[in-house]
Amino acid sequence: MKSISYDLSRAGRQALVCDCVAAAEAAAIALARFDERLARAEPVLAEGVRQRGHAFEAQALIGLTGGLCPLEDLVLHDAGMDVRSPTRDITRAAAMLEERRRLARREPAEILGTSALRLRLGMEGPAEPDPTERGVTTAMAPKQVAAPWDRIDPEEDDDQADEDELDREDADDSDDPAFAAIDALLARARKKLDAWNDLSSDAGRKSLTLRDPGYDTAGRFALWQSVLEEGRGLPATLAAALALDAWLWLEPSERAGELGFAFAATVLRQRGLADAHLPTLGLGLRRGKFRWSPHLALSVRIAGLLGALTEAAAFGQADLDRLSLARTVMLRKCEGRRGNSKLAELADLFVASPLVSVQLAAARLQVSPQAVEAMLKQLGGSLPRELTGRKRYRAWGIM
């Protein structure tokens, strides 16, 4: 088992700054340029780039773990228009997509606070409401009400007798070696789960878990938070890369390892280097040639993560160019239209949303579905690609 430590002495930090100063400066310049351009872009274009960035990042994080997540299936699942049954990777990517949207709406100080981080990692639960505040009297307390399984139904006596007879028949089969091996396996599994969970109290039964009790989430989180504090005196890009590297090394969360990428991007927002967007570090790491590994030297790992930041900013610039070109081509079809035409609003809806359906466009534009169908025909060759491959309940998007 890997030792839970992350040694970053003062001398090591100074050497790290000297080795990665060029890569940190290049990443900072690329991020600042993209963020400034995004802040000055038209709101519909900026919103489109941000929403597409969330989807691209969720897809990239699944790809880094060896999963398969087609972008079309992800946006269709997010809109509730699945063409096929969603896989486990699609479900995980949808959860990451929603998590990034939630973090992008909050302030960085609220996300990186100690209590907020502990709550998000499941290290402490929200405060339970006081029953007295809701007017619940002692006579109405849950302990005074018998549980449904504790109530005796006279009509079930015959069924219980039949179950007892089946139990006796099963006991006769216990001499079979195959059944004996299965029983031994079940006993070992039950003993292990009982050791991990406290079933003697109501609080223990409410917090059942299948996690390894020796994982030491609190210790790993404390070490990662100390690295986060040490990065406050470093440049923003270097601090974010160091926070992500420490997260990948320490793994403070046993179940939500992808959160480290969002937290590192939040560090950039907190330091003022990405005010207009939430950087896509996983996307940059996925598109680049560097692959993070604990066997590499610290300076090599940090330099690779800084290169991923530069790659993410470059991809954002290219995606903004793509959306601008697509919007320009669609707006050309709107020239010479009547003043009450909503074709231009439909074009902006295609830019701002990763996926647009007839029902969504009708609700947003406040027109009938037949009017949306007519406007789609008017766009002609500038219409974005159809994603579902169906004749009914179709959806389009700029992918």
C-alpha positions as CSV (number, residue, x, y, z in Angstrom):
1,M,0.0,0.0,0.0
2,K,1.3,3.5,-0.9
3,S,2.5,5.5,2.0
4,I,0.3,8.4,2.8
5,S,2.8,11.3,2.6
6,Y,3.5,14.3,0.4
7,D,6.8,15.8,1.4
8,L,7.2,19.4,0.0
9,S,9.9,21.1,2.0
10,R,10.9,24.7,1.6
11,A,14.0,23.8,-0.4
12,G,11.9,21.4,-2.6
13,R,9.4,24.2,-3.2
14,Q,12.1,26.6,-4.3
15,A,13.6,24.0,-6.6
16,L,10.2,23.3,-8.0
17,V,9.6,27.0,-8.8
18,C,13.0,27.2,-10.5
19,D,12.3,24.1,-12.6
20,C,8.7,25.0,-13.7
21,V,8.8,28.8,-13.9
22,A,8.7,28.8,-17.7
23,A,5.8,26.3,-17.9
24,A,3.9,28.2,-15.2
25,E,4.3,31.5,-17.0
26,A,3.2,30.0,-20.3
27,A,0.1,28.4,-18.7
28,A,-0.7,31.7,-16.9
29,I,-0.5,33.7,-20.2
30,A,-2.6,31.2,-22.1
31,L,-5.3,31.1,-19.4
32,A,-5.4,34.9,-19.0
33,R,-5.8,35.5,-22.7
34,F,-8.6,33.0,-23.0
35,D,-10.4,34.2,-19.9
36,E,-10.1,37.8,-21.1
37,R,-11.4,37.0,-24.5
38,L,-14.3,35.0,-23.0
39,A,-15.2,38.0,-20.7
40,R,-15.3,40.3,-23.7
41,A,-17.2,38.0,-26.0
42,E,-21.0,38.2,-26.5
43,P,-22.9,36.7,-23.6
44,V,-24.4,34.0,-25.8
45,L,-21.0,32.9,-27.1
46,A,-19.5,32.9,-23.6
47,E,-22.3,30.9,-22.2
48,G,-22.0,28.4,-25.0
49,V,-18.3,27.9,-24.4
50,R,-18.8,27.4,-20.7
51,Q,-21.6,24.9,-21.1
52,R,-19.7,22.9,-23.7
53,G,-16.6,23.1,-21.6
54,H,-18.4,21.3,-18.8
55,A,-19.5,18.5,-21.1
56,F,-16.0,18.2,-22.6
57,E,-14.4,18.0,-19.2
58,A,-16.8,15.3,-18.0
59,Q,-16.1,13.2,-21.1
60,A,-12.3,13.7,-20.7
61,L,-12.3,12.6,-17.0
62,I,-14.1,9.4,-18.0
63,G,-11.6,8.9,-20.8
64,L,-8.6,9.3,-18.4
65,T,-9.9,6.4,-16.2
66,G,-10.2,4.2,-19.3
67,G,-14.0,4.5,-19.8
68,L,-16.0,5.3,-22.9
69,C,-18.3,8.3,-23.0
70,P,-19.5,9.5,-26.4
71,L,-20.2,13.2,-26.2
72,E,-23.6,12.8,-28.1
73,D,-24.8,10.2,-25.6
74,L,-23.7,12.4,-22.7
75,V,-25.7,15.5,-23.8
76,L,-28.7,13.4,-24.8
77,H,-28.7,11.8,-21.3
78,D,-28.3,15.2,-19.7
79,A,-31.4,16.4,-21.6
80,G,-33.4,13.2,-20.8
81,M,-33.5,12.1,-24.4
82,D,-31.4,8.9,-24.3
83,V,-31.3,7.0,-27.5
84,R,-30.1,3.9,-25.7
85,S,-29.8,2.7,-22.1
86,P,-27.1,4.8,-20.4
87,T,-24.0,3.0,-19.4
88,R,-22.2,3.3,-16.1
89,D,-19.7,5.7,-17.7
90,I,-22.4,7.9,-19.1
91,T,-24.0,8.1,-15.6
92,R,-20.7,9.0,-14.0
93,A,-20.1,11.7,-16.6
94,A,-23.5,13.1,-16.1
95,A,-22.8,13.4,-12.3
96,M,-19.5,15.1,-13.0
97,L,-21.3,17.5,-15.4
98,E,-23.8,18.5,-12.8
99,E,-21.1,18.8,-10.2
100,R,-19.1,21.2,-12.4
101,R,-22.2,23.3,-13.0
102,R,-22.9,23.5,-9.3
103,L,-19.3,24.5,-8.5
104,A,-19.3,27.1,-11.3
105,R,-22.3,28.9,-9.8
106,R,-20.7,29.2,-6.3
107,E,-18.0,31.4,-5.0
108,P,-14.5,29.9,-4.8
109,A,-14.2,30.8,-1.1
110,E,-17.3,28.8,-0.4
111,I,-16.0,25.8,-2.3
112,L,-12.5,25.7,-0.8
113,G,-13.6,26.3,2.8
114,T,-12.6,23.5,5.2
115,S,-16.2,22.8,6.3
116,A,-17.5,22.8,2.7
117,L,-14.7,20.4,1.6
118,R,-15.3,18.0,4.5
119,L,-19.0,18.1,3.8
120,R,-18.5,17.4,0.1
121,L,-16.1,14.5,0.8
122,G,-18.6,12.9,3.2
123,M,-16.4,13.4,6.3
124,E,-19.2,15.1,8.1
125,G,-22.9,15.3,7.6
126,P,-25.3,18.3,7.7
127,A,-26.7,19.2,11.0
128,E,-29.9,17.3,11.7
129,P,-33.0,19.5,12.5
130,D,-34.2,19.7,16.1
131,P,-37.5,17.9,16.4
132,T,-38.7,20.5,18.9
133,E,-38.4,23.2,16.2
134,R,-40.9,21.4,14.1
135,G,-43.4,21.1,16.8
136,V,-43.0,17.3,17.3
137,T,-44.1,16.2,20.7
138,T,-42.7,13.4,22.7
139,A,-45.9,11.4,22.2
140,M,-45.4,11.6,18.5
141,A,-41.7,10.6,18.5
142,P,-40.8,7.8,16.1
143,K,-39.7,5.5,19.0
144,Q,-43.4,5.3,20.1
145,V,-44.6,4.0,16.8
146,A,-44.1,0.3,16.1
147,A,-42.3,-0.6,12.9
148,P,-44.3,-2.3,10.2
149,W,-42.1,-5.4,10.5
150,D,-42.7,-5.6,14.3
151,R,-46.5,-5.8,13.9
152,I,-47.9,-9.3,14.1
153,D,-50.5,-10.3,11.6
154,P,-52.4,-13.5,12.5
155,E,-53.0,-14.3,8.8
156,E,-49.2,-14.7,8.3
157,D,-48.9,-17.6,10.8
158,D,-49.3,-20.2,8.0
159,D,-46.7,-18.5,5.8
160,Q,-44.3,-18.5,8.7
161,A,-44.8,-22.2,9.3
162,D,-44.1,-22.9,5.6
163,E,-40.9,-20.8,5.8
164,D,-39.7,-22.7,8.9
165,E,-40.2,-26.0,7.0
166,L,-38.1,-24.7,4.1
167,D,-35.4,-23.6,6.5
168,R,-35.3,-27.1,7.9
169,E,-35.0,-28.6,4.4
170,D,-32.1,-26.2,3.7
171,A,-30.4,-27.3,6.9
172,D,-30.5,-30.9,5.6
173,D,-28.6,-29.8,2.5
174,S,-25.8,-28.2,4.5
175,D,-23.8,-31.4,4.4
176,D,-23.1,-30.7,0.7
177,P,-19.4,-29.5,0.3
178,A,-20.5,-26.9,-2.3
179,F,-23.1,-25.4,-0.1
180,A,-20.7,-25.5,2.9
181,A,-18.1,-23.4,0.9
182,I,-20.8,-20.9,0.0
183,D,-21.9,-20.6,3.6
184,A,-18.3,-20.1,4.7
185,L,-17.9,-17.3,2.1
186,L,-21.1,-15.6,3.2
187,A,-20.0,-15.8,6.8
188,R,-16.6,-14.2,6.1
189,A,-18.3,-11.4,4.1
190,R,-20.9,-10.8,6.9
191,K,-18.1,-10.7,9.5
192,K,-16.1,-8.2,7.5
193,L,-19.2,-5.9,7.0
194,D,-20.0,-6.2,10.7
195,A,-16.5,-5.1,11.5
196,W,-16.9,-2.0,9.3
197,N,-20.3,-1.0,10.5
198,D,-21.8,-0.5,13.9
199,L,-25.2,-2.2,14.0
200,S,-25.7,-1.8,17.8
201,S,-27.1,1.8,17.6
202,D,-29.5,3.8,15.5
203,A,-26.7,6.1,14.4
204,G,-24.6,3.2,13.2
205,R,-27.4,1.7,11.3
206,K,-28.1,5.0,9.5
207,S,-24.5,5.3,8.3
208,L,-23.9,1.9,6.8
209,T,-20.9,1.9,4.5
210,L,-18.9,-0.4,2.2
211,R,-15.7,1.7,2.4
212,D,-12.4,0.5,3.8
213,P,-12.2,1.7,7.4
214,G,-8.4,1.8,7.1
215,Y,-8.4,4.2,4.3
216,D,-7.8,7.2,6.6
217,T,-9.7,9.8,4.7
218,A,-9.3,12.4,7.4
219,G,-5.5,12.0,7.3
220,R,-5.2,12.2,3.6
221,F,-7.5,15.3,3.5
222,A,-5.4,17.0,6.1
223,L,-2.2,16.4,4.1
224,W,-3.9,17.7,0.9
225,Q,-5.1,20.8,2.7
226,S,-1.7,21.5,4.0
227,V,-0.4,21.4,0.4
228,L,-3.2,23.7,-0.6
229,E,-2.1,26.2,2.1
230,E,1.5,26.0,1.0
231,G,0.5,26.9,-2.5
232,R,-0.8,30.3,-1.4
233,G,2.6,31.8,-1.7
234,L,3.2,30.4,-5.2
235,P,2.0,31.6,-8.6
236,A,-1.6,30.8,-9.4
237,T,-0.9,28.1,-12.1
238,L,1.8,26.5,-10.0
239,A,-0.5,26.4,-7.0
240,A,-3.3,24.8,-9.0
241,A,-1.0,22.2,-10.5
242,L,0.5,21.4,-7.1
243,A,-3.0,21.0,-5.6
244,L,-4.0,18.7,-8.4
245,D,-0.8,16.7,-8.1
246,A,-1.2,16.3,-4.4
247,W,-4.9,15.2,-4.9
248,L,-3.8,12.5,-7.4
249,W,-1.1,11.4,-5.1
250,L,-2.9,11.4,-1.8
251,E,-6.4,10.5,-3.1
252,P,-8.4,12.1,-0.2
253,S,-11.7,10.9,-1.6
254,E,-12.1,7.1,-2.0
255,R,-15.2,7.5,-4.2
256,A,-14.9,10.9,-5.9
257,G,-11.4,11.1,-7.3
258,E,-12.5,13.4,-10.1
259,L,-13.3,16.2,-7.7
260,G,-9.6,17.2,-7.6
261,F,-9.7,18.6,-11.1
262,A,-12.6,20.8,-10.2
263,F,-11.0,21.9,-7.0
264,A,-7.7,22.8,-8.8
265,A,-9.7,24.8,-11.3
266,T,-11.4,26.6,-8.5
267,V,-8.0,27.6,-7.1
268,L,-7.4,29.4,-10.4
269,R,-10.8,31.1,-10.1
270,Q,-9.9,32.1,-6.5
271,R,-6.6,33.6,-7.6
272,G,-8.3,35.7,-10.3
273,L,-6.8,33.9,-13.3
274,A,-10.1,32.4,-14.5
275,D,-12.9,34.8,-13.5
276,A,-15.0,34.1,-16.6
277,H,-14.9,30.3,-16.7
278,L,-14.0,27.1,-14.8
279,P,-10.9,25.8,-16.5
280,T,-11.0,22.3,-18.0
281,L,-7.8,20.7,-16.6
282,G,-8.9,17.1,-17.4
283,L,-9.6,18.0,-21.0
284,G,-6.1,19.5,-21.3
285,L,-4.6,16.4,-19.8
286,R,-6.6,14.2,-22.0
287,R,-5.7,16.0,-25.2
288,G,-2.0,16.3,-24.4
289,K,0.7,13.6,-24.6
290,F,1.6,13.7,-20.9
291,R,0.1,11.1,-18.6
292,W,0.3,11.6,-14.8
293,S,2.0,8.8,-12.9
294,P,3.2,8.6,-9.2
295,H,6.5,7.1,-10.4
296,L,7.5,10.3,-12.1
297,A,9.6,13.0,-10.4
298,L,7.7,15.9,-8.8
299,S,9.0,18.5,-11.2
300,V,8.1,16.3,-14.2
301,R,4.5,15.8,-12.9
302,I,4.0,19.5,-12.2
303,A,5.4,20.5,-15.6
304,G,3.1,18.0,-17.3
305,L,0.1,19.4,-15.4
306,L,1.1,23.0,-16.4
307,G,1.2,21.9,-20.0
308,A,-2.3,20.5,-19.6
309,L,-3.4,24.0,-18.4
310,T,-1.9,25.5,-21.6
311,E,-3.6,22.8,-23.8
312,A,-7.0,23.5,-22.1
313,A,-6.7,27.2,-22.8
314,A,-5.8,26.6,-26.4
315,F,-8.7,24.2,-26.9
316,G,-11.0,26.9,-25.3
317,Q,-9.8,29.4,-27.8
318,A,-10.4,27.1,-30.7
319,D,-13.9,26.2,-29.4
320,L,-14.8,29.9,-29.1
321,D,-13.7,30.3,-32.8
322,R,-15.8,27.4,-33.8
323,L,-18.9,28.8,-32.1
324,S,-18.4,32.2,-33.5
325,L,-18.1,30.8,-37.0
326,A,-21.2,28.6,-36.6
327,R,-23.2,31.6,-35.3
328,T,-22.0,33.8,-38.2
329,V,-23.1,31.2,-40.8
330,M,-26.5,30.8,-39.2
331,L,-27.1,34.5,-38.8
332,R,-26.5,34.9,-42.6
333,K,-29.7,32.9,-43.1
334,C,-31.5,35.5,-40.9
335,E,-30.8,38.5,-43.2
336,G,-33.8,40.0,-44.9
337,R,-36.3,38.4,-42.5
338,R,-39.2,40.2,-41.0
339,G,-38.9,42.1,-37.8
340,N,-40.9,39.6,-35.7
341,S,-38.9,36.6,-37.0
342,K,-37.3,34.5,-34.3
343,L,-34.8,32.7,-36.5
344,A,-31.9,34.7,-35.0
345,E,-33.0,33.7,-31.5
346,L,-33.0,30.1,-32.6
347,A,-29.4,30.5,-33.9
348,D,-28.4,31.9,-30.5
349,L,-30.1,29.0,-28.8
350,F,-28.0,26.6,-30.8
351,V,-24.9,28.4,-29.7
352,A,-25.8,28.7,-26.0
353,S,-27.0,25.1,-25.5
354,P,-25.1,21.9,-26.3
355,L,-28.3,20.3,-27.4
356,V,-31.6,21.7,-28.8
357,S,-34.8,19.8,-29.5
358,V,-38.0,21.0,-31.0
359,Q,-39.8,21.0,-27.7
360,L,-37.0,22.9,-26.0
361,A,-36.9,25.5,-28.8
362,A,-40.6,25.9,-28.7
363,A,-40.6,26.5,-24.9
364,R,-37.6,29.0,-25.0
365,L,-38.9,31.0,-28.0
366,Q,-42.5,30.8,-27.0
367,V,-43.7,29.5,-30.4
368,S,-45.4,26.4,-31.6
369,P,-43.5,23.2,-32.5
370,Q,-44.6,23.6,-36.1
371,A,-43.0,27.1,-36.2
372,V,-39.7,25.6,-34.9
373,E,-39.8,22.9,-37.6
374,A,-40.3,25.6,-40.3
375,M,-37.3,27.6,-38.9
376,L,-35.1,24.5,-38.9
377,K,-35.8,24.1,-42.6
378,Q,-35.0,27.8,-43.2
379,L,-31.5,27.3,-41.7
380,G,-30.8,24.9,-44.5
381,G,-27.1,23.8,-44.7
382,S,-26.2,25.9,-41.7
383,L,-28.3,23.7,-39.4
384,P,-26.2,21.9,-36.8
385,R,-25.7,18.2,-36.9
386,E,-28.6,16.0,-35.8
387,L,-27.6,13.8,-32.9
388,T,-30.3,11.2,-32.3
389,G,-30.5,9.6,-35.8
390,R,-34.3,9.4,-35.4
391,K,-37.2,10.7,-37.4
392,R,-39.1,11.8,-34.3
393,Y,-38.0,13.4,-31.0
394,R,-34.9,14.6,-32.7
395,A,-32.2,16.9,-31.3
396,W,-29.4,19.1,-32.9
397,G,-26.2,20.4,-31.5
398,I,-22.8,21.9,-32.5
399,M,-20.5,19.1,-31.5
